[in-house]
Amino acid sequence: MVREILAIPDGLAGVVWPFWPLRPTDGRYHHTHEELECNLVTRGEASYLIGSDRVLLRPGRLVWLFPEQAHVLLGETPDFAMWICVARQALLARHCTTPETAMLRQGDPGAPIVATLDADTAHRLHLLCERLATERDDAATFDAGLAWLILSAWHATRLARAHATSANIHPAVARAAFLLCDEAAPASLADLARQCGLSAAHLSRLFARELGLSIPAYRNRQRIERALGRLAQGRRINLLTVALESGFGSYAQFHRVFKQVMGTGPAAYLRERAGGNSSGQK
């Protein structure tokens, strides 16, 4: 389990940024962080694995991620987009002081908290996120706006009709997904299945049915994420070294999978980044 340190600018009580699929600094591993996180989906579809629950993400869905809730994003469509809002504990302590908002200061509420908002409410929150993402010059103004966003989103969550948007994942599947996020993941399906307590065939079928990805596809996704992290370090690096350190058996395999996932080869991707492409982070 990774305890992630989020890149929040000094002097701010949090940060808001837009998320798009597979950007170089987007972490795709089970992780937690000490800040409260709120996500508003604006386009496309994806899923979160939160503990052993799979939460479906669709436009208008609002999902809360608490400091002790391990989570990882899965299976997003190419057009998937959402707003990510995170708030430091100090901001929550100052503003979440009523019985209705006290839950926002918890480490883990015990289950995923998800709401489906009406279009008008989702649009109002989207506009507020859009403004906060670009206006950070005055810390006091930004922090007041972030507090308003968090409280407004929580109020909308409490008012919204809760839909059945999460499904409990089989413990063996949750454990397999967790293990595969680690660079020291079992190399073979047989070893992975043994550690999860199922036969290889049973685990393969169950994993694909519940997470929507085969085990090899999920494993390759984690390898690509590790490769993107290395490529984002901004230093001269040998692509074969990146491939091998990320878990691929050869550069040819790395290139093939990279192109499948990213739509371009590793060298072309680096040239695009050098040309000034920017990205959000997760």
Protein Blocks (a to p, Z undefined) as FASTA:
>chain_A
ZZddddddehiabdcddddehifklccbddddfbdcddddfedcddddehjaccdddehi
acdddfklccddehiafkbccddddddfklmmmmmmcfklmmmmpmbgoiacdddddfkl
mmmmmmmmmmmmmmmkbmmlmmmmmmmmmmmmmmmmmmpccddfbccddfklmmmmmmmm
pmkbcfbfklmmmmnopafklmmmmmmmmnopafklmmmmmmmmmmmmmmmnopacdfkl
mmmmnopabfklmmmmmmmmnopafklmmmmmmnopacddZZ
